[in-house]
Amino acid sequence: MSSDVFLAGVSMTAFGKRPGDSVKSLAAEAVTAALSDAGASVADIEAAWFSNTRQPMLEGQNTVRGQIALRPLGLTGIPVVNVENACASGSTALLQAIHWLRAGAGDIALVVGVEKMVFPDRPEQVAAAFAGGTDVHDRDGVRDYIRRMGGGPPTDGRSLFMDLYAAQARAHMARFGSTPLDLALLAAKNHTAAAHNPRSQYRTPMTASQVLADKPIVFPFTRAMCAPVSDGAAAAVVCSTRGLKRLGAEARAVRIRGCALVSAGARAPDDFANHIGRRAASAAYEQAGIAPADIDVVEVHDATSYAELQQIENLGLAEPGTVGARAATGDFALGGKTPVNPSGGLVAKGHPVGATGLAQLFELTSQLRGEAGPRQVEGARIAVAENGGGFLGVEEAATVVTVLERWAA
């Protein structure tokens, strides 16, 4: 990398159903905590990036979401950039802040991700907010892909997302022999880890048998294998070396060694070697100068448990078709070879879309600082986050992979 960039302060609100909160209140909670963690004040922030995806559909604010949410905190007059890149919005916002810092435009930036998605009195509007994320000009093509992969179009008001993930899962099962039990083992691992995460939406340990016995959604998924609708926010204070010294935050800083964003390719459905997640990982690893064997702890975007299985393969942590067997031996659990989603992942921690990517970085920063409590991965030095969003063709529309390193001045 051309110049060092650091996470000086991070925060994450509790995720879950928070009907009394708003985008503004969630932003205030996250920003205040991130500033405190960095030893920074509002006056230190020279620019801000604001990640949000659902406020236009659910609350009608289509344009200046960040300026409005940050104004009550005194963050006025500085550049504020609003970022929307599906579920990868938070990590995309971080990447833009990294580029701004490396360009020398300033030394201390704020990145915030906020999502208000739970409106008990508007269930139909909430469901409609998930109608996008795929090619709306080619819905027939999307449905045809689902049918070719052994499924059918949704008939109960669901968005296409679970059906698309399920189609991918069935294709992987046919090619590599993966099974519903493999997915259940990953989901159970995450629900059990989330019991140790006070910010997690769900905190009830589960066994693989309990996951398989949960409410069916679409084959091969049950409810416990799918991320819930969530409210929440996360934030990060990001610095150049000079900004880090100005804050005096060197002792607990985490270095960003690599961050790569790629968009969907035009691969064939069975061309797993060129999956978007694999291409993003390769680019981030090259920036960071690491290999999969160097990684100590990982957070992946498990909107479904199949996505976790796929991203473990894409990150080079397991050969295709072996994830289930290795999950059964505990390789990806706390205490295993490479713990994945010690936070509980999206299926348990929750998935407030615009905040999800930054929440992954909160978890990994806590791990690298040795501050994760009972879910701590001992000796963690290198951490990787994978954050994907939307669907285009046969894969996610956007994916960001970020590499973090424990660092001391």
ABEGO torsion letter per residue (X at the ends): XABBBBBABBBBBBBEBBAABBAAAAAAAAAAAAAAAAGBBAAABABBBBBBAAAAAAAGBAABAAAAAAAAAGBBGBBBBBBBBEAAAAAAAAAAAAAAAAAGABABBBBBBBBBABBAABAAAAAAAAABGBBAAAAAAAAAAAAAAGBBBBAAGBBAAAAAAAAAAAAAAAAAGBBAAAAAAAAAAAAAAAAABAABABABBBBAAAAAABBBABOABBAAABBBBBBEBBBBBBBBAAAAAAAGAAAABBBBABBBBBBBBABBAABAAABAAAAAAAAAAAAAGBBAAABABBBBBBABAAAAAAAAAAAGABBBGAAAAAAAAGAABBGBABBBGAAGEAAAAEBBAAAAAAAAAAAAAAAAAGAAEAABBBGBABBBBBBBBEBBEABBABBBBBBBBBBBX
